[in-house]
Structures are given as C-alpha cells and as structure tokens.
Amino acid sequence: MESCKVYVDVDATFTKDGRLLPRSFIWTDGHRYEIQRVKHICRAASLKAGGVGMRYTCIIDGKESHLYYEDNNMWFVEGR
C-alpha cells in the first residue's frame, strides 16, 4: 500500500523562547499518543508522503517517529 499523509490534531506548546513543541496528537481512530521527547527539529521534506515543513523527530511509545508541521499550519504523520 502506498504511503500518504495522515492529518492529525496536535496539542502543542510555545516555549518562552518562541519554539513550537508538540506534546501529543490524536490518531484517526481517536487514540491520543503522548510524545515522550522531541529529539530533533529541522525543515525537511517527507520522502514517503510528499510535502515540506518542519519535521519533528519524536519518541512515541518508545519508538522514533516523524511528525510534520506544514507551511499551511497543518500537522501530519506518514501513513501506510
């Protein structure tokens, strides 16, 4: 099956120094996933789903995952 963008609702915080940090997101089935840690933030393209924006490399349930914040102010993860 081809990968695609899965748009999700995200709870995020702006820090006092102006950084935007995601804290959790809600998957399409309504399950909330807590982000234990944000390891890295950079501007990057999604090679699997297309699109470009800020890529957040996150630890979710002990696994590394990418969450993207597009220039259109929408969040997505790469789905399959």
For each residue, the residues with C-beta under 8 A, 3 or more apart:
1: 80
2: 80
3: 48 49 78 79 80
4: 49 78 79 80
5: 46 49 50 51 76 77 78 79
6: 27 28 76 77 78 79
7: 74 75 76
8: 25 26 27 28 67 75 76 77
9: 25 26 75
10: 22 23 24 25 26 67 69 75
11: 22 23 24 25
12: 20 21 22 23
13: 20 21 23
14: 18 19 20 21
15: 18 19 21
16:
17:
18: 14 15
19: 14 15 41
20: 12 13 14 54 69
21: 12 13 14 15 38
22: 10 11 12 25 35 38 56 58 67 69 75
23: 10 11 12 13 34 35
24: 10 11 32 33 34 35
25: 8 9 10 11 22 32 33 35 67 75 77
26: 8 9 10 30 31 32 33
27: 6 8 30 31 32 33
28: 6 8
29:
30: 26 27
31: 26 27
32: 24 25 26 27
33: 24 25 26 27 60 61
34: 23 24 60
35: 22 23 24 25 38 58 59 60 67
36: 58 59 60 61 62
37: 58 59
38: 21 22 35 41 56 57 58 59
39: 57 58 59 64
40: 55 56 57
41: 19 38 54 55 56 57
42: 54 55
43: 52 53 54 55
44: 52 53 54 55
45: 50 51 52
46: 5 49 50 51 52 55 66 68 76 78
47:
48: 3 78
49: 3 4 5 46 76 78 79
50: 5 45 46
51: 5 45 46 68 70 76
52: 43 44 45 46 70 71
53: 43 44 68 69 70 71
54: 20 41 42 43 44 68 69
55: 40 41 42 43 44 46 66 67 68
56: 22 38 40 41 66 67 68 69
57: 38 39 40 41 64 65 66
58: 22 35 36 37 38 39 64 65 66 67
59: 35 36 37 38 39 62 63 64 65
60: 33 34 35 36 63 65
61: 33 36
62: 36 59
63: 59 60
64: 39 57 58 59
65: 57 58 59 60 77
66: 46 55 56 57 58 77 78
67: 8 10 22 25 35 55 56 58 75 76 77
68: 46 51 53 54 55 56 75 76 77
69: 10 20 22 53 54 56 73 74 75
70: 51 52 53 73 74 75 76
71: 52 53
72:
73: 69 70
74: 7 69 70
75: 7 8 9 10 22 25 67 68 69 70
76: 5 6 7 8 46 49 51 67 68 70
77: 5 6 8 25 65 66 67 68
78: 3 4 5 6 46 48 49 66
79: 3 4 5 6 49
80: 1 2 3 4
